[in-house]
């Protein structure tokens, strides 16, 4: 899993949740803040490699947060996120320490791509480990190979994406809605039978090589964890 830490700062909980889940799906470690003061505290505690920073915060502007970071802002890239798209705002954002400026509404795919581009440009991406592991299960995102106990396991593209989401969220209880949304991009009205079918496929391929790892959490969903 990537060791990159991303701080998401926005006073709209739904935006924070969507960005956080997307980043975690890509393997990033994520913390969040809803005010400028919380953001400054999180920078000191969480030590992020990159900050996604909303311009309009309840206690101060994101530009002010960047300026208060002082010398730290040159070491921590900032992507400003805002509904304001005036050229003057963009110039102020970039001149106050920002590395990029994304206007709302935005594409999650584009935001993730910009995060990766900035991390590569600043040299941070070189440290990224593209292998995901849990117990004796390992996934190499570069070669797309999956092994368990050293045995190679062949997966379809959908099975791979489902397992990847489990590996990015080990031990967490994931609801059916979460899994459908992030693996199949279904809204909450998606057919849960599709999920159950693919969980069954994964179990049939993984379980012969060791103890069951995908556990059913009754009434909620599933979790990747060792059997109790």
N, C-alpha and C positions, 0 to 999 in steps of 0.2 A: 504494500500500500504506500502511496505517496506520503512523504513526511512534510509536505508543504502545508503551512497553516494560513488560512484565509479568514480575515475578519470582515463580516458583512454588517454595515451600519445603515439602518433605515428605520424610520418610525412607523412604517406600515408592516404589521406582523405578517400579513399574507405574502408580501414581497420577500421578506426575510426568510419565511418558510420555504417558498418556492426556490429561491437562489440557494439556500442552505442544502436542500435535498438534492438539487442538481449537482452541486459541488461535491457532496459526499458520495454521490453515485459515481463521480469521476475519480474518487479516491482521495480527495482533499480532507484535511482536518479543518473544521469550521467552528468559529465562535461568532457571536452576534452582539450588537448593541443597538439601542433605540434612541440614544441621545448623544450629543457631542461629548458630554462629561463621561458617559459610560464608555464611549469609544476611546478616549484618552486613557482611561483606567485599563481597558482591555489590551491596548497596545503595550502597556507596561507588564501586564500579567501573562498575556497569551503570546506576545512577541511574534506577530504575524509576518509572513513573508510577503503578503500583499493585502491591501485594504480596498474593499468595494464600498465607496462612501457616498451616501446620499447628500445632495447639496442642502435641501430644505429639512433641517432638523428642528425640534421644538425649542431647544435652548440656544443654539448657535448654528451658523451656516457651516456646511462641510468645508468650505474654503478656510474658515477660521480654525477648524480642527487641524487641517493640513498645516497652517501657519504655526499653530501652537506646538506641533510635533517638532518644529525646528530642525535640528541636524538629522533627526531620525527619518524625516521624510525623504531624504536623499538615499537612504538605505532601504526604505520600505516603499515599493511602488504603490501608487494610488490610482484607482479607476473611479472617477466621479460618475454618479448615477443621478439623473435628474429629469424632471419634466420640462425644465427650461432649456430651450435650444437657441437662445440669442447668441450671436457671435461674440458679444462682449463677455457673456458668462463663460463661454468656452475658453476665451483667451485668459480670463481671470483664473479659471480652473487649472489650465495648463501652466500658467505662470506662478501659481501658488504651490506648485509641487506635484501636480497631477501628471500621470503618464498617459491617461486616456480619458475620454469623456463620452458616456453612453446616455442617450436620451430615452425616456419612457414614452410609449411602450417599447420593449426591446425583446429580442430573440434570445432565449437561454443559450442556444447553440452558439450564437455570435458572442455572447458574454463569456462563455467558457473558452472559446477560441481566443478571445482577446487576453484572458487570464494566462493561457498557455503561451501566447506570443510574448507577453511581457516577461514572464518567468524565464523564457528562453533568452530573451534579449538581455536580461540582467544577469544571466549566467546561473540562475537558480535551478533551471530545469535539468541541468546536468546531474544533479543529485537524485533525481527521481528514480525510484525502483518500480519497474513495471510488473513485478511479481506480487500476487496476492496469495496469502497462505492462511490456513486455519487447520489446526491439528496436523494430520498427514496429507491434507489436500492442498494442492498448489496450482495456481493459474499464472501462466506467463503471457502478459498482454501483448508482447512483441511478436511472439511466435504463435500465439493463440493455442498453445498446448496446455492441456489439463492432465495432471497426474495425481494419483492417490497411492501412497505407499510405494512410489516409484513406478506404478503401472500406468501406462498411457490410456486415457479415457477419451473416446471419440464423442464429440457433442455436435448437435446441429447449431445453427446460428442463434435460434431462440433459446435453446437450452443453455448455451454459453452466456447469453445476456442475463438470463435469470440467475445462473450460478454466480456471475460476476456481481450482481446486485447483492446477493447474500454475502459474498466474500467482502464486499465493501462495507457491510453492516453486520459483522459477526456478533452473535449473542443477542442482538436486538430483535424484539418481536416486531415483525413487519406485517401490517394489515394487508388484507387482500386488495383493498383499494390502492394502497401504496405500490404494491407489486404490479398490479395491472397498469397503473399510471406510468411507472418508470420503465417497465420492460416492454409493454405493448402500446404505451401512450394512449390508453383508454381513459375516458373520464370515469367517474364513479359508477356510471351505469354499465360498465363493461361486464361481459359474461364471465363470472368467476369459474365456470367449468373449464375454461381454457387454462386458467392458472392451475387448477387441480390436476388436469391432465399432464401438464408439463412438470409439475412437482413429482408426479408419479414416474414420468420418464427419467428424471434426474435420479430419483431414489433407486430405480432399477439398474442404473449404470454405476452409481457410487457405492451402494450398500454391499455388493459382493466383495468389496475390497476392505471392509472394516465395519466398525459400529455405525449405526445410522446417525447422520449428522443433521439432516433437515427434519426438525421436529414440528409437529402440528400443535398449535396453541388454540385450544378449543374456543370457538366463538370469536376469535380475533384474526388469526392468520398463521404464519410460520416463523420459525427462527432457526438460524444456523448455529447449532450448539451441540456439545456432546450429550449423549443420553445420561439422565441422572440415575 
